[in-house]
Amino acid sequence: MTDSKIVVALDYADAKSAIALVDRLDPSLCKLKVGKELFTAAGPQLVEQLVARQYDVFLDLKFHDIPNTVAKACQAAANLGVWMVNVHASGGQPMMQAAREGLDKAFGDQAPLLIAVTVLTSMDTPTLHSLGIQRTLPEQVLALATLTQQSGLDGVVCSAQEASMLRKALGPDFCLVTPGIRPKDSAKDDQTRIVTPADAIALGASYLVIGRPITQADDPIVALNTIIKNI
Ligand SMILES: O=C(O)c1cc(=O)[nH]c(=O)n1[C@@H]1O[C@H](COP(=O)(O)O)[C@@H](O)[C@H]1O
């Protein structure tokens, strides 16, 4: 495992485009995330290829289903040799506990990190309220992160805007994975709760997930190195 805190989101339509970037990267520079688009297009073979190249791979499939299905899906993900997998905390405690037990039973202390998404970084307060959730956004993030910790998971996905609150409430060892990272002056895209890379680290984030600011840059390697220099 490398000690890089940057996780590059390989949000590409096919394996060829993803590998074109990966060929220019090095596992000492960053970790990699494979999400729904690339996984659906390129499948488990690509994940295994990235693992074989010594990358720490976050398989971001955000499982949210009945406990048995999620536990088995997490085991299948771990079989690929990935570093981290995730579920939705709103799937509830029985689902999260089943995922935890499934991984522990099959992989023991070799299990990948298991984290849960709290409130997506694209969401704002009106969107949350439109779902019938009356808590404030930080309250909802804290409630779901607390439930995640009580379910025995290793950490959460949240915005870095909530990182210092969660760090205080949940302790130094709880993993805080933060997408919605935007260097100053870069496009917000569909994210609402954004934070700069340096601020995210200062607020207590463990890992920064960064996609378009790197993958859509004129030179992704220059963009990545600038971020690394600034954190
Ligand atoms: O679980 C995630 O990785 C995730 C959770 C979340 O709340 N927000 C979020 O943006 N993500 C993922 O993080 C990446 C962010 O990409 P960019 O907005 O392009 O930097 C995407 O691959 C999203 O699927």
The ligand as an SDF file (V2000), in Angstrom:
LIG
                    3D

 24 25  0  0  0  0  0  0  0  0999 V2000
  -18.3930    7.3940   -3.4410 O   0  0  0  0  0  0  0  0  0  0  0  0
  -17.8650    8.2640   -4.1440 C   0  0  0  0  0  0  0  0  0  0  0  0
  -16.7310    8.1180   -4.5840 O   0  0  0  0  0  0  0  0  0  0  0  0
  -18.5850    9.5360   -4.3230 C   0  0  0  0  0  0  0  0  0  0  0  0
  -19.4380    9.9000   -3.3050 C   0  0  0  0  0  0  0  0  0  0  0  0
  -19.9750   11.2050   -3.2760 C   0  0  0  0  0  0  0  0  0  0  0  0
  -20.6870   11.5770   -2.3370 O   0  0  0  0  0  0  0  0  0  0  0  0
  -19.6630   12.0590   -4.2760 N   0  0  0  0  0  0  0  0  0  0  0  0
  -18.8680   11.7060   -5.3420 C   0  0  0  0  0  0  0  0  0  0  0  0
  -18.6040   12.5590   -6.2010 O   0  0  0  0  0  0  0  0  0  0  0  0
  -18.3530   10.4240   -5.3980 N   0  0  0  0  0  0  0  0  0  0  0  0
  -17.5420   10.0110   -6.5720 C   0  0  0  0  0  0  0  0  0  0  0  0
  -16.3490   10.7980   -6.6080 O   0  0  0  0  0  0  0  0  0  0  0  0
  -16.0170   11.1670   -7.9370 C   0  0  0  0  0  0  0  0  0  0  0  0
  -15.9410   12.6820   -8.0280 C   0  0  0  0  0  0  0  0  0  0  0  0
  -15.5840   13.0560   -9.3260 O   0  0  0  0  0  0  0  0  0  0  0  0
  -15.3430   14.5660   -9.7250 P   0  0  0  0  0  0  0  0  0  0  0  0
  -16.5630   15.3660   -9.3330 O   0  0  0  0  0  0  0  0  0  0  0  0
  -15.1630   14.5070  -11.2270 O   0  0  0  0  0  0  0  0  0  0  0  0
  -14.0970   15.0180   -9.0020 O   0  0  0  0  0  0  0  0  0  0  0  0
  -17.0560   10.5360   -8.8540 C   0  0  0  0  0  0  0  0  0  0  0  0
  -16.5020    9.3300   -9.3640 O   0  0  0  0  0  0  0  0  0  0  0  0
  -18.2260   10.2210   -7.9380 C   0  0  0  0  0  0  0  0  0  0  0  0
  -18.9080    9.0410   -8.3390 O   0  0  0  0  0  0  0  0  0  0  0  0
  1  2  2  0
  2  3  1  0
  2  4  1  0
  4  5  2  0
  4 11  1  0
  5  6  1  0
  6  7  2  0
  6  8  1  0
  8  9  1  0
  9 10  2  0
  9 11  1  0
 11 12  1  0
 12 13  1  0
 12 23  1  0
 13 14  1  0
 14 15  1  0
 14 21  1  0
 15 16  1  0
 16 17  1  0
 17 18  2  0
 17 19  1  0
 17 20  1  0
 21 22  1  0
 21 23  1  0
 23 24  1  0
M  END
$$$$
